Amino acid sequence: MSDTVNRSLVLIGGKAAGGKTASLRTLKDPTGVVYLGCEAGKELPFAQAEGKKFRKLVVTNPYQVHSVFAEAEKDKAVHTIVIDTLTFLMDMFESTVVLRADDGRAAWSDYAQFYKKLMQEYVAATNKNVIMLAHITDVLDEVEGVMETLVKVKGQLMTQGIESYFCNVVTARKIAVTKLKDYANPHLIITPEEEVQGFKYVYQTKLTRETVNARIRGPLGLWSTEETFIDNDAQFLLDQLHNYYN
């Protein structure tokens, strides 16, 4: 049994075009970022200068992710590992492993164990920053009769909830500027361009009345009420976690 824990682990959920991947643009020392692209080689939505690019790997086999974590542990220059997205990674496992297996029941067990091994053996043991992006969707909780906003997966993992493995979960959103006026804080900068456009890409760090059934979470005291919405800045998110735990 291990008592290791990764305190620089964050899940950034969001719907399509909500600014999840774009929020990575602020990460410092990009050559030390291992970016695992799980969405069929999708390009980053921002430019990177030559010699200052992420170490990008297009994942075509889900087990590559385990191997990358193992190799990254040996490389002191690597400081951050990004999975974009966890949703597509689990879809890939379903299509390349589960649906091709002779024993479907055993394969679905492997589906759950693949994720658990990633989190419990590789993520928990590393001292690297780990950022996982994921697509969220609205799902009816038939017991409570309410719509929940969550990362949708299959089988046992759906019951447990992907988010249960994270202490730090934020949502990347596109929100009307008028709705942000009550959340003024030094980390929410609305630019003149955003004023004209009428919307801003943000991270939501805390639940609100309208999003009470979302699975946003964070350590107590990490964010104030005024910081419910902040700039979608992945480096700032990591810096806040480092400051909180240290």
NORQUIMO-V390755 format. One record per residue. N is the residue number from 1. RES is the residue in one small letter. SS is DSSP state (helix for helix, strand for strand, loop for the rest). PSI is psi in whole degrees, 0 to 359 (none if undefined). Layout:
# NORQUIMO-V390755
N|RES|SS|PSI  N|RES|SS|PSI
This chain:
# NORQUIMO-V390755
1|m|loop|139  2|s|loop|144  3|d|loop|16  4|t|loop|151  5|v|loop|140  6|n|loop|111  7|r|loop|1  8|s|loop|44  9|l|strand|130  10|v|strand|143  11|l|strand|124  12|i|strand|104  13|g|strand|166  14|g|strand|158  15|k|loop|169  16|a|loop|138  17|a|loop|27  18|g|loop|357  19|g|loop|17  20|k|loop|300  21|t|helix|322  22|a|helix|332  23|s|helix|349  24|l|helix|350  25|r|helix|339  26|t|helix|356  27|l|loop|131  28|k|loop|156  29|d|loop|64  30|p|helix|335  31|t|helix|347  32|g|helix|9  33|v|strand|122  34|v|strand|115  35|y|strand|115  36|l|strand|102  37|g|strand|117  38|c|loop|8  39|e|loop|58  40|a|loop|39  41|g|loop|21  42|k|loop|135  43|e|loop|155  44|l|loop|146  45|p|loop|22  46|f|loop|153  47|a|loop|150  48|q|loop|137  49|a|loop|150  50|e|loop|132  51|g|loop|357  52|k|loop|50  53|k|loop|154  54|f|loop|153  55|r|strand|97  56|k|strand|130  57|l|strand|126  58|v|strand|115  59|v|loop|124  60|t|loop|347  61|n|loop|122  62|p|loop|330  63|y|helix|348  64|q|helix|328  65|v|helix|317  66|h|helix|316  67|s|helix|321  68|v|helix|318  69|f|helix|318  70|a|helix|318  71|e|helix|323  72|a|helix|329  73|e|loop|334  74|k|loop|350  75|d|loop|107  76|k|loop|340  77|a|loop|341  78|v|loop|125  79|h|loop|342  80|t|strand|138  81|i|strand|129  82|v|strand|133  83|i|strand|120  84|d|strand|99  85|t|loop|161  86|l|helix|324  87|t|helix|312  88|f|helix|330  89|l|helix|315  90|m|helix|327  91|d|helix|321  92|m|helix|320  93|f|helix|320  94|e|helix|313  95|s|helix|328  96|t|helix|340  97|v|helix|302  98|v|helix|308  99|l|loop|347  100|r|loop|358  101|a|loop|148  102|d|loop|325  103|d|loop|94  104|g|helix|323  105|r|helix|316  106|a|helix|325  107|a|helix|322  108|w|helix|329  109|s|helix|319  110|d|helix|325  111|y|helix|310  112|a|helix|319  113|q|helix|328  114|f|helix|313  115|y|helix|316  116|k|helix|320  117|k|helix|319  118|l|helix|312  119|m|helix|316  120|q|helix|331  121|e|helix|319  122|y|helix|308  123|v|helix|314  124|a|loop|330  125|a|loop|343  126|t|loop|152  127|n|loop|10  128|k|loop|155  129|n|strand|140  130|v|strand|121  131|i|strand|123  132|m|strand|130  133|l|strand|149  134|a|strand|150  135|h|strand|138  136|i|loop|155  137|t|strand|163  138|d|strand|126  139|v|strand|137  140|l|strand|123  141|d|strand|103  142|e|loop|335  143|v|loop|311  144|e|loop|342  145|g|loop|30  146|v|strand|160  147|m|strand|127  148|e|strand|145  149|t|strand|117  150|l|strand|173  151|v|loop|114  152|k|loop|124  153|v|loop|196  154|k|loop|159  155|g|helix|218  156|q|helix|325  157|l|helix|328  158|m|helix|321  159|t|helix|315  160|q|helix|322  161|g|loop|120  162|i|helix|321  163|e|helix|341  164|s|helix|345  165|y|helix|0  166|f|loop|139  167|c|loop|344  168|n|loop|107  169|v|strand|122  170|v|strand|164  171|t|strand|131  172|a|strand|126  173|r|strand|159  174|k|strand|116  175|i|strand|144  176|a|strand|137  177|v|helix|323  178|t|helix|332  179|k|helix|352  180|l|helix|354  181|k|helix|329  182|d|helix|1  183|y|helix|34  184|a|loop|129  185|n|loop|164  186|p|loop|346  187|h|loop|14  188|l|loop|91  189|i|loop|114  190|i|loop|115  191|t|loop|161  192|p|helix|322  193|e|helix|318  194|e|helix|325  195|e|helix|316  196|v|helix|316  197|q|helix|329  198|g|loop|5  199|f|strand|165  200|k|strand|142  201|y|strand|128  202|v|strand|169  203|y|strand|137  204|q|strand|123  205|t|loop|343  206|k|loop|157  207|l|loop|151  208|t|loop|175  209|r|helix|323  210|e|helix|341  211|t|helix|31  212|v|loop|337  213|n|loop|16  214|a|strand|166  215|r|loop|41  216|i|loop|139  217|r|strand|159  218|g|loop|162  219|p|loop|146  220|l|loop|129  221|g|loop|355  222|l|loop|320  223|w|loop|141  224|s|loop|169  225|t|helix|322  226|e|helix|335  227|e|helix|23  228|t|helix|324  229|f|strand|131  230|i|strand|169  231|d|strand|145  232|n|loop|80  233|d|loop|103  234|a|helix|326  235|q|helix|319  236|f|helix|321  237|l|helix|314  238|l|helix|318  239|d|helix|319  240|q|helix|320  241|l|helix|317  242|h|helix|316  243|n|helix|321  244|y|helix|312  245|y|helix|338  246|n|loop|none
